[in-house]
Amino acid sequence: MDENKKKNQGKKEVQVKKNNKKTSKKPKRKTMRKSEKTLILILIIITIIVTAIYFVLKNKNKTEEIEENNSNQIQDQNEENISLLEDGTKLNISKRMKETKRVEGLEFSDIEITEKDNVTVILANVKNTTNETKKDYIVEIKVLDKNNNEITSLSGYIGEVKPNETIAFKTSATFDFADAYDIIISKK
């Protein structure tokens, strides 16, 4: 019997060893260290922050584009004869302003109306097409809207213009009429 016990005991030991081998074949479970967990958490937070910043900036650009488009559309509707320059100056682009105006032998050409800081300026080239010198010439300029209604009128002074000579003309007012459709120039 003792031999049987020894055999049985030997078998049990072999089985225990086999059982130990079976358990040793299972992959060991790794546990994360606290520093690894903290690193992963920090990376997740950084990813969330970067994503949030991206979407905020993307939406801000879209909002600015929409506001700019709306502003341009409103400006186009209200001021159809205006082109807005980079420095904020309004430039009149009416086709009627480009036409040459004639008053008693003087030709007003290259007429330009601009407005900035509520000061509107009219510039033009004035050519004397007569054989006489024109001097101390006062002109009245009526500014008209698209329906030929008078917006305002102002005066301008032309010093001396010799026959076939061209001079620069300038007059201004502290009133915004840059959206004018046409002007009528007459001797005062």
C-alpha positions in Angstrom: 0.0 0.0 0.0 2.8 2.2 0.7 3.8 1.8 -2.9 0.4 2.7 -4.1 0.4 5.8 -1.9 3.8 6.8 -3.3 2.6 6.3 -6.9 -0.6 8.3 -6.1 1.5 11.0 -4.5 3.8 11.0 -7.5 0.8 11.3 -9.8 -0.5 14.2 -7.8 2.8 16.0 -7.9 2.9 15.5 -11.7 -0.7 16.8 -12.0 0.2 19.8 -9.8 3.2 20.5 -12.0 1.1 20.1 -15.1 -1.5 22.4 -13.6 1.2 24.9 -12.8 2.4 24.7 -16.4 -1.1 25.3 -17.6 -1.5 28.4 -15.5 1.9 29.6 -16.6 0.9 29.5 -20.3 -1.8 32.1 -19.6 -0.5 35.6 -20.4 0.4 37.6 -17.4 -1.9 40.6 -16.9 0.0 43.8 -17.0 -1.1 46.6 -14.8 -0.6 50.2 -15.7 1.5 52.3 -13.6 0.1 55.6 -12.3 2.5 57.6 -14.4 1.3 55.8 -17.6 -2.3 56.5 -16.7 -1.5 60.2 -16.1 0.3 60.4 -19.4 -2.6 58.9 -21.4 -5.1 61.3 -19.6 -2.9 64.3 -20.5 -2.7 63.2 -24.1 -6.5 62.8 -24.3 -7.0 66.3 -22.7 -4.6 67.9 -25.2 -6.4 66.2 -28.1 -9.7 67.6 -26.9 -8.3 71.1 -26.5 -6.7 71.1 -29.9 -9.9 69.9 -31.6 -11.9 72.5 -29.8 -9.5 75.3 -30.9 -9.7 74.1 -34.4 -13.5 74.2 -34.6 -13.7 77.6 -32.8 -11.2 79.1 -35.4 -13.0 77.5 -38.3 -16.4 78.9 -37.2 -14.9 82.3 -36.5 -13.6 82.5 -40.1 -16.9 81.4 -41.5 -18.7 84.0 -39.3 -16.3 86.8 -40.6 -16.8 85.7 -44.2 -20.6 85.8 -43.8 -20.5 89.2 -42.1 -18.2 90.6 -44.9 -20.5 89.2 -47.6 -23.6 90.7 -45.9 -21.8 94.0 -45.5 -20.9 94.1 -49.2 -24.4 93.2 -50.2 -25.9 95.9 -48.1 -23.4 98.4 -49.4 -24.1 97.3 -53.0 -27.9 97.7 -52.4 -27.6 101.2 -50.8 -24.7 102.7 -52.8 -24.7 101.2 -56.3 -22.4 103.9 -57.6 -19.7 103.3 -55.0 -16.5 101.3 -54.9 -15.0 101.0 -51.4 -11.2 101.3 -51.4 -8.8 99.6 -48.9 -8.3 102.7 -46.8 -12.1 103.2 -46.5 -12.4 105.9 -49.2 -15.6 105.7 -51.3 -15.0 106.1 -55.0 -17.8 107.0 -57.3 -18.0 104.7 -60.3 -21.1 106.0 -62.0 -20.8 105.9 -65.8 -22.3 109.3 -66.1 -19.5 110.8 -64.1 -17.0 109.6 -66.7 -18.8 111.7 -69.4 -17.2 115.0 -70.4 -19.2 118.1 -69.3 -19.0 121.3 -71.4 -19.6 124.8 -70.1 -18.9 127.9 -72.3 -15.8 126.5 -74.0 -14.5 124.6 -70.9 -14.5 120.8 -71.0 -14.6 119.0 -67.6 -13.2 115.5 -68.1 -11.9 112.6 -65.9 -14.3 113.6 -63.2 -13.8 111.8 -60.0 -15.8 112.0 -56.7 -14.4 110.5 -53.6 -15.5 110.6 -49.9 -13.5 109.9 -46.7 -14.3 111.0 -43.2 -17.4 112.8 -44.3 -15.4 115.1 -46.8 -16.4 114.6 -50.4 -14.0 115.9 -53.1 -14.7 116.4 -56.8 -11.7 116.3 -59.0 -11.6 117.0 -62.8 -9.4 118.1 -65.6 -10.6 121.4 -67.2 -9.5 122.2 -70.8 -10.1 125.6 -72.4 -11.2 124.8 -76.0 -11.6 128.4 -77.0 -9.1 130.9 -78.4 -9.6 133.2 -75.3 -8.1 133.0 -71.8 -10.7 132.2 -69.2 -10.1 133.6 -65.8 -11.9 134.1 -62.5 -14.5 131.6 -63.5 -17.0 130.5 -60.9 -19.0 127.3 -61.6 -22.0 125.8 -59.9 -22.1 122.0 -59.6 -25.5 120.3 -59.1 -25.2 116.8 -57.8 -28.0 114.5 -58.9 -29.2 111.1 -57.8 -30.4 108.3 -60.2 -33.8 109.9 -60.5 -32.3 113.3 -61.5 -33.2 114.8 -58.1 -30.8 117.3 -56.7 -28.8 115.9 -53.8 -26.8 119.1 -53.2 -25.1 121.9 -55.1 -21.7 123.5 -54.5 -19.5 126.1 -56.1 -16.0 125.9 -57.6 -13.5 128.4 -58.7 -11.3 128.3 -61.8 -8.4 130.7 -61.9 -6.9 131.3 -65.3 -7.0 128.8 -68.2 -5.2 129.8 -71.4 -6.5 128.6 -74.9 -6.0 124.8 -75.3 -4.5 124.5 -71.8 -5.7 121.9 -69.3 -5.7 122.5 -65.5 -6.7 120.4 -62.5 -10.0 121.4 -60.8 -10.9 120.5 -57.2 -13.8 121.4 -54.9 -15.0 119.8 -51.8 -17.8 119.7 -49.2 -18.3 118.3 -45.7 -21.3 116.2 -46.9 -21.3 112.6 -48.2 -22.7 112.7 -51.8 -20.2 110.1 -53.2 -23.1 107.9 -54.4 -24.2 110.6 -56.9 -25.4 109.4 -60.3 -24.5 112.6 -62.3 -23.5 116.2 -62.0 -24.5 119.3 -64.0 -21.9 122.1 -64.2 -22.9 125.6 -65.1 -21.4 129.1 -64.9 -22.5 131.1 -61.9 
